[in-house]
């Protein structure tokens, strides 16, 4: 018997993950971003990461090979930013403190880290697209990460 969508989601919810916001400056000069939990390091040499973006996401159609994006790893206390970028708010950057990264992607102030990437591969992955990004720049800060587990935000003890 196949696993149902609800059963699968329930099992996956037991995996604690960090919370990221993937941002990009698109070809129309619009800033776009979404909250993403499907993020992982892939390789140290060369430095590669991967993100998985729902094909229905507002950012999806703006990410293609050769384009750039940034992964902003949120810090404890940035739940409001996670909610903002997971919502349907039209201008998610309105009033948000950001700076422009090396390749133009917005970097969120106060994030634990910002990893800027150039997309080198895109693969179909069911209802998502798996994007591989070559890391071109990193910025790190001190602090604790914002975590997500079982449908709630969590903190390190």
N, C-alpha and C positions, 0 to 999 in steps of 0.2 A: 504494500500500500504506500503510495507516495506521501511525502511530508507536505502538510498544508502550509500555506503562507503564514498563518497565525502561529503554528508550531515552530516554524523556522525562525520567525521574528522573536518569539519567546526565548528560544535557545540562544540566539545571537545577543539578546539583551543581557545575558549573563557575562558577556565579555566587556570588561571596563576599557574604555578608550579615552584618549585625549580628545579635545574639541578643537577643530581648526575652522578657519574661514579662508576659503580660496577666493582670491581677488584677481581681477585683470582689468587693464585698460584696453578696451576693444577697438576694432578698426574704425568705428564711428566716434572715437574719443570718449565714449561713455564708460564710466566706472561701473563694474558689475562684481558681485560677490555672492557666495552662498556658504552656509555652514556645511561642513563635510566631516564625517567621522571615518570614512573609508580612505585613510591615508597611511602610507608606510614607506620606510626606507627600502630601497631595492638593491643598491650597489654602492660600495665605497670607491671602486676604481673601474669605470668613471663614477663620479657621484651622481646617483639617480634616485628619484623617489617616484611613487605612483599614487595617483588619486583616482577614485571611481566616481563618476558624475552621472546622475540620473539623466536619461535622455530627455526628460520633460523639464529639467531645471532651466531657469532663465539664462544661466551662463553657458549651458551645454553647446549651443550652436556657434558660440564665439570662440571656442577652444578647438584649435586644429594644429596639425604639425607645423612647426616653425614659429608659432605664436608663444607668448609668454604668460605666466601666471605666478602668483605668490601664494604660499601656504603660510598663514598667520596662525601660530600655535597659541591658543588663548591661555591666559593666566587665571588663577583662582580669582574670583570676583568679577569676571567678565561675562557672566551669564547673560546680561542684557545684550551684549554684542552678539552672542550666539543666537539668542531669540530673534534679534533684529534681522540677521542674515538668513534665518530659517523661515521668516515670515514673508508675506506678500506685499510688504511696504514698497511703494514704487521707487523711492530714492533712499536706499539703505545707507548711503554715505552722508546724508544730511546731518550736519552737526557732529560728525564723528571725526576725532583727531587722527589724521593719517598723514603720511608723507609719501612722496613718489619714490619708488625703488629704481634701481639701475636701469631696468627695461620698461619702466613706466607703470608697473602694477602698484596699486595702493598697499602700503605697509601700515598696519594698525598700531597706533601708539599704545604702549603698555603690554603688548603681546610678549610672551616668553621668548618667542623666536619668529623670525620671518625668513622663509626659504624661497628665493626667487629662482624660477626655472624656465627653460625653453623646452617646449614640447617636441620630443624626438620620435615618439610612437603613439598611435592610438589603436586600440583593439576593441572589438565588440565584446560585451560581457552581459548578455541577457538584456535587462532593461536599463543597463548602465553602459558607459564607455569607460574603458580603462586607459588612462593617459599616463605615459611615462615622461617625466621631466628631467632634463639634465640640469643639475644645480649650477647656477652661475654666480650666486651671491647668498650669504647668510648674515643674519644679525641676531645676536642672542642677548637676553637679559636674565637677571637673577629672579627667582621667585618660585612659586609652586604652580603646577599645571591645573587647569580646569579639567575635571574628569566627568564622564558620563557612563552610567551603568543602570540597568533595569528601569530605564525611562526617567531617570532623575540625575541631576548634577551631584557630584560627589567630590570630596576633598581628601587629600592625604592626611593621615593622622599625625 
